[in-house]
Amino acid sequence: MTTLAVSALALSACGGGDNSDAGGGSEDGITMGFAQVGAESGWRTANTKDVQDAAKAAGIDLKFTDAQQKQENQIKAIRSYIQQQVDVIAFSPVVESGWDTVLKEAKDAGIPVILTDRSVDSADTSLYATFLGSDFVQEGKSAGEWLVEDSAATDGPVNIVELQGTTGAAPALDRKEGFEAAIAADPDLKIVSSQTGDFTRSGGKQVMEAFLKNTPDIDVVYAHNDDMGLGAIEAIEAAGMVPGKDIKIITVDAVKDGMTALSEGKINFIAECNPLLGAQLMDLAEKVVNGEDVPARVVTEETTFTSEQAKEALPTRKY
């Protein structure tokens, strides 16, 4: 994976209610408002718990919203945080576009904004203090590069079906871009069907069931996250085939359920996207609130896993 600079990288906090408090901040401490995407995957759940724990440890008063994968809910939450005059706002955008108006409202109110995990496509970078997140394009490239190497000895076409993340979301767009760029090195590697599964296990299963009915001779599944890959495994097994052998599976994330499936040979390769970033987010938030300079873009260092590497990593895996 990418070996770009590692510094304060973070994601988000999530909860079940619209504006719940979590954290140990005092009246004189920092208050952070966070609008989380939702709880759509094991990755997001692990990230949420880590950020909540980190806020308590840092003495930051954390207010958060579960947007249930709806942009309008995130915008509503951000406006609520502006009204509450929090010290800093952080959020992981559901989609890339449509944020300029609410971000300008935060800027006009003097509240710094941190983009976490996912980017926005605004041309006005002054609307947020920094963007912290993984290199999703590189994750897709790593997945594609593994397939190119794995398929080097294969004669004839290799038919790939793609389980995309949420339409318009940065990781879905970027992981697709990176994967397609990598497999272009081998003209025999072809994506024959591609559809969104919304980053959910149920979505991955449903789309994979349709692929199996409508797409002949599937050789490889490329899923934009582990959960959709795990859903695909269920569909493949229900169809009487062996995941990882009859159909190879490549995913992104490396959460525990995905790593377990990888160790069992049901998934063949995973590109990591690390969710345990809470402490770094709190550190960065403190710097932003105190007026310190922070990098405009921070990329975390991540790795990749084969089946044997997953077996080695699982005993000490924290998520």
N, C-alpha and C positions, 0 to 999 in steps of 0.2 A: 504493500500500500504506500500511500504518500509518506514522504519523509520531510515534509515541509515543517516549518517552525512549530514547536509545541509551546503553547503558552496558555493563558486563560481561555479555556474552551468550555462552552456550556450548553445546556439545553434548558428544559422548562420544568414547571411544576404543575401538577394536575390534581383535580379533586372532583367530587361528585356534585358540589353545589355551585351556585353562580359566583358568590363572593365569600369564600370561606377563609378563615385565618389559620395559618400554620406557621409556627416559628416562635423564637424566643426573644424577639426584639423588645426593647424597653421603649418608653415614651420618647426618649431622646435618641433612639437608634434609627436605623434605616428601615423604611417600609418599601417593600417591592411588590408591585402588582404583576402577576403573570397570567397570560391567557394561553392555556395549553391547547394543543390540537384536539386531544381526546384521550381515549384509552383503547386505541384500535389494535394494539399489538403488545407482545411481551416486551419488546424493546422500550416502548413508551411507558409501560408500567414500571420497568426497572429504572428508567430515567426519572420518573416522577418521585419514587421513593427516595432516590439518592439526593435529589434537589431538596425535598422536604427535610430530610435529615441534615443536609448541609446548612440550610437556613437556620435551623435550631442551633446547630453548633456554632454558627457565626453570630448569633444574636440578632438576626434579621427578621423582621416581622413580614411574613410571606402571605400575601393575599392572592388567591388563584381562582381561575375559572376553567372548567372543563367545557370547551367549545363544541364538543360532540361532532367534530369534523365539519363545522359550519363557519364560514367566514363571517357571516352576519353576527354570530355569537361572539367571535373574537373582537370585532369592531365595537360591539355593545360593551364588552368587558373593558376594553381600553378606554372608552369614553367614561365609564364608571370610575376607573382608576384616576383619570384626569380630574374628575369632579371631587374625588376623595383627596386629591393633592398628595399622592404618593411621591416618594423620592425618586423612584426609577421604575420604568416599565420594561418588561422583557416578554417576548412571545415568539412562538415557533409558527410561522404563517402557514395556514392551511393550503393556500395557493400563492403564487408569486405576485399576481396583479391585483390592483384595486385598493392600495393602501395609502396613497399620497394624502388624501384628505384627512384621515384620522391621525396620521403621523404628523401632519402640519399642526393639527390641534394640540398634540402633545408638545411639539416644539414651541408653539406660541405660549404654552403654559409653563415653559421652562423645565419640563420633565424629560430627562434623557431616556432614550429607548435603546435597548439591546436586542438585536435579532439573534435568535438562537436556533441552531439546527438547520433551518431553512431560510433562504434568501427572499428578497422582494426584487421586482424588476424596475423599481423607481430610478429615474435618471438623477434625482436629487439626493445624493448621498448624505447631505447635511441633515436629513430627516431622522437619522439614527446615529448613535454614537459608534457602534461597531457591529460587525456580523461575526458570530462565532459558530463554526460548524465544520462538519466533515467535508472532504472533497468527494462529492457524490459522483462526479465524472470519473475520478480515479477508481472509485469502487467498481463502477461498471466496466472500466478498462481492465481491472484486475480479473474480474469474472470472465470477460471475453478472452483475455490472454491465456488464462488457464485452459479454456475450451479449445483455442487454436492449438496449443501444445498437446492437449489430450487427443485431439482428432488428427494429428499429423500423420498417423499411420493408417487412417481410415480412407478407403477408396469410395468415391461417389459422394452424393449429396448428404449433408447432415441437416435434418429438418428440426428447427427450433421453434417452440411456442413460448411466448413471453407473457408473464403475468405482471402487468404494470401496476404501479402504485396509483394513488388518487390523481385523477386527471387535473393537470395544471400545477401539481405540487412539485417543488424544486427537486426532491430526490427522485421522483418518477421521471421527470424530464432529463435530468443529468445522468442517472444510471442507464437510461436507454441510450443516450448520446455516447457515453463512454463505451458501452458494450458494443454498439454498432461500429464504432471506430476501430475497436480491437479486432472484431471478427472479419472486418474488411480485408484483412491480410490473407484470408483463405476464402476463395470464391465458392467453395463447396458448402460453407456454413451459411445457411439462409433462415431468416425468421419468416415462417410461413403463416403464423397467426399471432396476433397481439391484442390483448384486451385488459382493461383495468379490473383488478380485484380489490381495489380500495385499501390495500395494505392489511386486509383482514383474512383470518384463516377460513372463515365461511365463504368469503368472496373468492379466495383462491380455489377452494374445493368446487364451487359452483362453476367457475370459468373453466377449470380443468375438465370437469365432466362434459361441458360443451365441446371443448377441444377434442376430447377422446371420441365423441360422436361424429364430429364434423371434419376432423383433420386426420387423414390417413398417414401412417408411417411417422409418428412422432419419435424423434431420437433424444431430444433434450428439452428440458423445461428451464427457462431462466426466469426466476421470480425476484422482484425488486425488494422483497424482504423475506425473512424466515417464515413468518406466519402464513403468507400465501403459499410458500413452498410446502409447509406442513399440511395445508389444505389440499394441495395437489397430490401429496402422498396418499391421503385418504381416498381420493378419487381414483388414483392409479391402482391402489390395492383392491378397492371395490370392483374394479374392472378385471380383476384376476391377474394383474401384472405385478412385477417386482420393481418397486422404485429403487433407483440407483443402479439397476442392472438393465432391465428392459427399457427403461427411460432414465437417462441421467438427469440429475437435478442440481442446479446452481442457484444459490441464494445470497442475499446480503443481510447482515446484522451480526450474527454470532451470539444470539441469546441462548440461554441454557437449553431450551427445547430444541432449537435448531442444531446446537452443538451435539446434543444427545443423538438426534437423528443422523448427523454426520458421522458420529463415532460408530453407529450401527450400520453404516453403509447405505442408508436410505437417501441421504443427500451426499453428493460427491465433492462439493467445494463451496466454501463460504468466504465472502469478503467481509471483513469486520467493520462495524460502525459502533463505536463505544458509547454507551449511554451514561457511564458513571462519571459525570462531569459537574456535579453540584458544587463542590468546593471551589472549583475554578470560577464558576459563575458568580458565586458570592464575593470572591476576591475582586473580580472585575467590576461588579456592581459598586463595591465600596470605592474603588478608584474613580469610577465615572461620577459618582455622587460628590466625591471630594475634589472634583475638577482636575484630576490627573490625566495626562495623556495616555491613551490606549491605542493599540494597533487598529487600523481600519478593518482588517481581515485577519482572522486567526484560524489556522487549519490544524486539526489534531493529527497525531501520528497513529496509524492503525496498521493491522496486519491481515493476513489471510490464513485459512485453515483447510487442510486436507483431513481425511478420516483419521489417520494416525496422529496428526497434530491435535485433533480434537480430543482423542483419548488421553493424550498427555495433559491437556489443559483443563479438562473437566473437573478433576478432583479439587482444584483451587479456584475454580471459576466463581466469581461473585454475582453473576447475573445470567 
